[in-house]
Amino acid sequence: MWAGRDVGKLEPWRFLSYVLPHTSIAHLALNVVVQTLVGVPAEAAQGTLRVAAIYAGGALSGAVATAVICPALQMAGSSAAIYALLTSHLADVFLVRKTLDEFL
């Protein structure tokens, strides 16, 4: 289930399934907390499908970048997907702030 293992095999599911296993309970707990703190407000503002697409796109982008840069690296956790959520939230905050500045 780890992305990067058995380099050269065609196993495309590994580009998304690496977000499921984590290296420890603390790693899993931290990812769940951050996903909850960022994902719930993002879902309320942007909608479920858009947040799901951002999450999956971030996970896929992280896996592809890692496969290109260091193909033998074994990946675990959802950090790339969380970074995509954080970036999306940051862009949303700047856009809303611009709208609020124009309103006020």
C-alpha positions as CSV (number, residue, x, y, z in Angstrom):
1,M,0.0,0.0,0.0
2,W,3.0,2.3,0.2
3,A,3.7,4.5,-2.8
4,G,7.2,3.9,-4.1
5,R,7.6,0.3,-3.2
6,D,8.4,-2.1,-6.1
7,V,9.6,0.6,-8.5
8,G,8.8,-0.2,-12.0
9,K,5.5,-2.1,-11.4
10,L,2.3,-0.5,-12.8
11,E,0.2,0.0,-9.7
12,P,-1.7,3.2,-10.2
13,W,-3.8,2.9,-7.0
14,R,-0.7,3.6,-5.0
15,F,-0.8,7.3,-6.1
16,L,-3.9,7.8,-3.9
17,S,-3.9,4.9,-1.4
18,Y,-0.8,6.1,0.3
19,V,-2.9,8.6,2.3
20,L,-4.5,5.8,4.2
21,P,-1.6,4.3,6.2
22,H,0.2,6.4,8.7
23,T,3.5,5.9,10.5
24,S,2.1,6.1,14.1
25,I,-1.0,6.9,16.0
26,A,0.3,10.4,16.7
27,H,0.8,10.9,12.9
28,L,-2.7,9.8,12.3
29,A,-4.2,11.9,15.1
30,L,-2.4,15.1,13.9
31,N,-3.6,14.6,10.4
32,V,-7.2,14.0,11.5
33,V,-7.1,17.2,13.7
34,V,-5.7,19.4,10.9
35,Q,-8.1,17.9,8.4
36,T,-11.0,18.6,10.7
37,L,-9.9,22.1,11.6
38,V,-9.3,23.1,7.9
39,G,-11.6,20.7,6.0
40,V,-14.9,21.5,7.8
41,P,-14.7,25.3,7.2
42,A,-13.4,24.7,3.7
43,E,-16.3,22.3,3.0
44,A,-18.8,24.9,4.3
45,A,-17.3,27.6,2.1
46,Q,-16.5,25.7,-1.0
47,G,-18.7,22.6,-1.0
48,T,-18.1,18.9,-0.6
49,L,-17.2,18.1,-4.2
50,R,-14.7,20.9,-4.5
51,V,-13.0,20.0,-1.3
52,A,-12.8,16.4,-2.2
53,A,-11.3,17.3,-5.6
54,I,-8.7,19.5,-3.9
55,Y,-7.9,16.8,-1.4
56,A,-7.5,14.1,-4.1
57,G,-5.6,16.4,-6.4
58,G,-3.2,17.3,-3.6
59,A,-2.6,13.7,-2.8
60,L,-2.1,12.8,-6.4
61,S,0.2,15.7,-7.0
62,G,2.3,14.8,-4.0
63,A,2.6,11.2,-5.1
64,V,3.6,12.2,-8.7
65,A,6.1,14.7,-7.5
66,T,7.7,12.1,-5.1
67,A,7.7,9.5,-7.8
68,V,9.6,11.8,-10.1
69,I,12.0,13.2,-7.5
70,C,12.7,10.0,-5.5
71,P,10.9,7.0,-6.9
72,A,12.2,4.6,-4.2
73,L,10.8,6.6,-1.3
74,Q,8.0,4.9,0.7
75,M,5.2,7.4,1.4
76,A,2.6,7.3,4.2
77,G,0.1,9.8,5.5
78,S,-2.0,12.6,4.0
79,S,0.4,15.5,4.3
80,A,0.3,16.5,0.6
81,A,-3.5,16.4,0.6
82,I,-3.6,18.5,3.8
83,Y,-1.2,21.1,2.3
84,A,-3.6,21.3,-0.7
85,L,-6.5,22.0,1.7
86,L,-4.4,24.6,3.6
87,T,-3.4,26.3,0.3
88,S,-7.0,26.3,-0.8
89,H,-8.1,27.8,2.5
90,L,-5.4,30.5,2.3
91,A,-6.5,31.5,-1.2
92,D,-10.2,31.5,0.0
93,V,-9.2,33.8,2.9
94,F,-7.4,36.3,0.6
95,L,-10.4,36.3,-1.8
96,V,-12.9,36.9,0.9
97,R,-10.7,39.6,2.5
98,K,-10.5,41.4,-0.9
99,T,-14.3,41.2,-1.2
100,L,-14.7,42.5,2.4
101,D,-12.3,45.4,1.8
102,E,-14.3,46.4,-1.3
103,F,-17.6,46.1,0.7
104,L,-16.3,48.2,3.6
